[in-house]
Amino acid sequence: MHVAHLTLQDFRSYAAIDVPLEPGVCAFIGRNGQGKTNLVEAIDYLSRLSSHRVSSEAPMIRSGAERAIVRAAVVRDGRTAVLEVELNPGKANRARINRSPLPRAREILGLVRTVVFSPEDLTLVKGDPSDRRRFLDDLLILRTPRLAGMRSDYDRVLKQRNSLLKTAGNARRGSSSQEGALATLVVWDEHLARLGAELLVARIRLVEALRPYVGKAYETVARGASRDDADLTYKPSLDLEGVLVEQSSIEGALLAEIEVRRKDELDRGISLVGPHRDELLLTLGSTEARLPVKGYASHGESWSFALALKLASYDLLRSDGDDPILILDDVFAELDVQRRRQLAELVAGAEQVLVTAAVPEDVPAALAGVRYVVADGTVTREGAVSAERAGDTGQAGAGQEDGPVADGAAVEDSVSRET
């Protein structure tokens, strides 16, 4: 899988731009603030319908514009499809495939897969539990896009249930308003348990599938480590010891725990039971003396674990039979020389690797390929050269003609004819 063309309209700093891309390595080089990360953010947005940089869509709309459009020609198994998402802040986003509208934007999920490495990855280790839950859910949806609907339904049920808990908790004891809220709450308890059980089962099984890949990746990127040093464990908000990891068993356990915690939930006005309260525990050390990465690991160990999580995600997606697009967003500036080399060697064989860097020297030799200079709102292609040839000649772009990328209309017409 790779992106052959990227077209942006009113996305971030770009009023209109189109960038033809190639399989293999594409490196975007430019000073901070020139817009190189905006390009790879747009491709990642098509994959997840969310950004690795911000939690809302408003910052992705160019100042003064009402909407933004991200369009990409994606090649998969030799066939090209044009995917498009229209971002409308405050309104429903729209999605199209080959210009045909989809009923819901989330139906575009799964058609392109990305794995992003960025400086923000450190929050997977040092951030809040919500960062790790989001990591799991993003990976779940990449593997099984239909779970996006279930995840959205769970959030809706949780919001409604919290509102009822506040209403019932604030009402006078025994009043008709409290009795009505409590009666309605029973229905939402069942919805929460049903959807929560489905999400819990999916997360637990994902962690079990991811675990061996994390150990292998950590051994590769951390000096002197073994594959048994790094581990991850899913910790639910209730005790599931002895409970089968299946829908009906966990649904029953959730309902029972909700009943036990009823008074606490009414007092606090929030749902205290469910996957929205769960944690992904990351640990380092021998089996006999494991310690949580957060709070105990050094900066280097934390970075190694964050990289291991992303590498494991990539390997797991590949095991499903599809080669995701790898995005390395300004990550090499955060790594020492050895980790740069190790990461570059590990991902160099991917079908497509998109790299951003402030200076050419930040891109390891193993990732020689097509390079683009990003400056003053323009993206100019320098050329392409294989890693082997780069080592022999020391020149980039031999045999390639430098020049600005094509304009959006020309590329869109070209892609339309291809499809």
HELIX and SHEET records of a PDB file:
HELIX    1   1 LYS A   36  ARG A   48  1                                  13    
HELIX    2   2 ALA A   58  MET A   60  5                                   3    
HELIX    3   3 ALA A  105  ILE A  108  5                                   4    
HELIX    4   4 PRO A  119  LEU A  122  5                                   4    
HELIX    5   5 THR A  123  LYS A  126  1                                   4    
HELIX    6   6 PRO A  129  ARG A  143  1                                  15    
HELIX    7   7 LEU A  147  ASN A  170  1                                  24    
HELIX    8   8 SER A  176  VAL A  221  1                                  46    
HELIX    9   9 GLN A  247  VAL A  260  1                                  14    
HELIX   10  10 ARG A  262  ARG A  268  1                                   7    
HELIX   11  11 PRO A  275  ARG A  277  5                                   3    
HELIX   12  12 VAL A  293  TYR A  296  1                                   4    
HELIX   13  13 HIS A  299  SER A  319  1                                  21    
HELIX   14  14 PHE A  332  GLU A  334  5                                   3    
HELIX   15  15 VAL A  337  VAL A  347  1                                  11    
HELIX   16  16 PRO A  360  ASP A  362  5                                   3    
HELIX   17  17 ALA A  365  LEU A  367  5                                   3    
HELIX   18  18 ALA A  387  THR A  393  1                                   7    
HELIX   19  19 GLY A  408  GLU A  418  1                                  11    
SHEET    1   A 6 TYR A  14  PRO A  20  0                                        
SHEET    2   A 6 HIS A   2  PHE A  11 -1                                        
SHEET    3   A 6 ALA A  68  ARG A  76 -1                                        
SHEET    4   A 6 ARG A  79  LEU A  87 -1                                        
SHEET    5   A 6 ARG A  94  ILE A  97 -1                                        
SHEET    6   A 6 SER A 100  PRO A 101 -1                                        
SHEET    1   B 7 THR A 114  PHE A 117  0                                        
SHEET    2   B 7 ILE A 325  ASP A 329  1                                        
SHEET    3   B 7 GLN A 352  ALA A 357  1                                        
SHEET    4   B 7 GLY A  24  ILE A  29  1                                        
SHEET    5   B 7 VAL A 370  ALA A 375  1                                        
SHEET    6   B 7 THR A 378  GLY A 383 -1                                        
SHEET    7   B 7 GLY A 403  PRO A 404 -1                                        
SHEET    1   C 3 ALA A 230  LYS A 235  0                                        
SHEET    2   C 3 GLU A 279  LEU A 284 -1                                        
SHEET    3   C 3 LEU A 291  PRO A 292 -1                                        
END                                                                             
